[in-house]
Amino acid sequence: MEPYQKHEKRLMILMFIVGFIMLLAFLRRVWM
């Protein structure tokens, strides 16, 4: 159960990073 929880946490962090990068690219496109 613990390894699954750790994997879920890692997945959440990865999704957050991807979303942040996408938002950054979108903002840059709007500003340009």
OpenMM code with the backbone's topology and positions (N, CA, C; nanometers):
from openmm import Vec3, app, unit

residues = "MET GLU PRO TYR GLN LYS HIS GLU LYS ARG LEU MET ILE LEU MET PHE ILE VAL GLY PHE ILE MET LEU LEU ALA PHE LEU ARG ARG VAL TRP MET".split()
positions = [
    Vec3(0.0839, -0.1198, 0.0000),
    Vec3(0.0000, 0.0000, 0.0000),
    Vec3(0.0879, 0.1255, 0.0000),
    Vec3(0.1994, 0.1220, 0.0738),
    Vec3(0.2851, 0.2402, 0.0807),
    Vec3(0.3511, 0.2726, -0.0541),
    Vec3(0.4070, 0.1709, -0.1235),
    Vec3(0.4690, 0.2006, -0.2548),
    Vec3(0.3698, 0.2639, -0.3517),
    Vec3(0.2442, 0.2188, -0.3476),
    Vec3(0.1416, 0.2738, -0.4368),
    Vec3(0.1188, 0.4213, -0.4041),
    Vec3(0.1158, 0.4521, -0.2750),
    Vec3(0.0945, 0.5902, -0.2316),
    Vec3(0.2105, 0.6775, -0.2805),
    Vec3(0.3317, 0.6265, -0.2679),
    Vec3(0.4496, 0.7019, -0.3114),
    Vec3(0.4428, 0.7271, -0.4617),
    Vec3(0.4022, 0.6258, -0.5374),
    Vec3(0.3905, 0.6385, -0.6834),
    Vec3(0.2850, 0.7434, -0.7174),
    Vec3(0.1744, 0.7429, -0.6432),
    Vec3(0.0664, 0.8381, -0.6684),
    Vec3(0.1161, 0.9808, -0.6442),
    Vec3(0.1959, 0.9974, -0.5385),
    Vec3(0.2500, 1.1301, -0.5065),
    Vec3(0.3408, 1.1771, -0.6201),
    Vec3(0.4256, 1.0857, -0.6695),
    Vec3(0.5174, 1.1194, -0.7786),
    Vec3(0.4379, 1.1576, -0.9030),
    Vec3(0.3291, 1.0842, -0.9298),
    Vec3(0.2456, 1.1119, -1.0474),
    Vec3(0.1806, 1.2496, -1.0346),
    Vec3(0.1356, 1.2834, -0.9140),
    Vec3(0.0734, 1.4139, -0.8904),
    Vec3(0.1738, 1.5258, -0.9178),
    Vec3(0.2973, 1.5083, -0.8694),
    Vec3(0.4015, 1.6093, -0.8906),
    Vec3(0.4297, 1.6232, -1.0400),
    Vec3(0.4370, 1.5110, -1.1103),
    Vec3(0.4649, 1.5136, -1.2546),
    Vec3(0.3540, 1.5885, -1.3284),
    Vec3(0.2290, 1.5581, -1.2945),
    Vec3(0.1154, 1.6259, -1.3589),
    Vec3(0.1196, 1.7759, -1.3315),
    Vec3(0.1543, 1.8136, -1.2090),
    Vec3(0.1621, 1.9552, -1.1721),
    Vec3(0.2678, 2.0260, -1.2559),
    Vec3(0.3860, 1.9624, -1.2720),
    Vec3(0.4944, 2.0213, -1.3514),
    Vec3(0.4510, 2.0370, -1.4966),
    Vec3(0.3891, 1.9332, -1.5528),
    Vec3(0.3439, 1.9389, -1.6928),
    Vec3(0.2417, 2.0510, -1.7115),
    Vec3(0.1476, 2.0604, -1.6190),
    Vec3(0.0463, 2.1656, -1.6273),
    Vec3(0.1091, 2.3039, -1.6190),
    Vec3(0.2078, 2.3190, -1.5304),
    Vec3(0.2755, 2.4479, -1.5151),
    Vec3(0.3468, 2.4866, -1.6445),
    Vec3(0.4160, 2.3899, -1.7074),
    Vec3(0.4882, 2.4163, -1.8326),
    Vec3(0.3898, 2.4555, -1.9424),
    Vec3(0.2779, 2.3844, -1.9506),
    Vec3(0.1771, 2.4155, -2.0531),
    Vec3(0.1213, 2.5559, -2.0320),
    Vec3(0.0949, 2.5912, -1.9063),
    Vec3(0.0428, 2.7244, -1.8751),
    Vec3(0.1446, 2.8309, -1.9145),
    Vec3(0.2716, 2.8054, -1.8846),
    Vec3(0.3787, 2.8998, -1.9184),
    Vec3(0.3849, 2.9202, -2.0693),
    Vec3(0.3804, 2.8114, -2.1455),
    Vec3(0.3855, 2.8206, -2.2921),
    Vec3(0.2642, 2.8973, -2.3443),
    Vec3(0.1464, 2.8730, -2.2857),
    Vec3(0.0237, 2.9422, -2.3283),
    Vec3(0.0353, 3.0922, -2.3017),
    Vec3(0.0843, 3.1280, -2.1836),
    Vec3(0.0998, 3.2704, -2.1497),
    Vec3(0.1994, 3.3371, -2.2442),
    Vec3(0.3097, 3.2686, -2.2728),
    Vec3(0.4112, 3.3242, -2.3627),
    Vec3(0.3510, 3.3475, -2.5011),
    Vec3(0.2688, 3.2536, -2.5483),
    Vec3(0.2061, 3.2654, -2.6805),
    Vec3(0.1115, 3.3860, -2.6821),
    Vec3(0.0375, 3.4047, -2.5726),
    Vec3(-0.0570, 3.5170, -2.5638),
    Vec3(0.0197, 3.6493, -2.5637),
    Vec3(0.1294, 3.6547, -2.4882),
    Vec3(0.2067, 3.7782, -2.4795),
    Vec3(0.2716, 3.8124, -2.6124),
    Vec3(0.3131, 3.7107, -2.6856),
    Vec3(0.3764, 3.7343, -2.8165),
    Vec3(0.2671, 3.7756, -2.9158),
] * unit.nanometer
topology = app.Topology()
chain = topology.addChain("A")
for resn in residues:
    res = topology.addResidue(resn, chain)
    for name in ("N", "CA", "C"):
        topology.addAtom(name, app.Element.getBySymbol(name[0]), res)
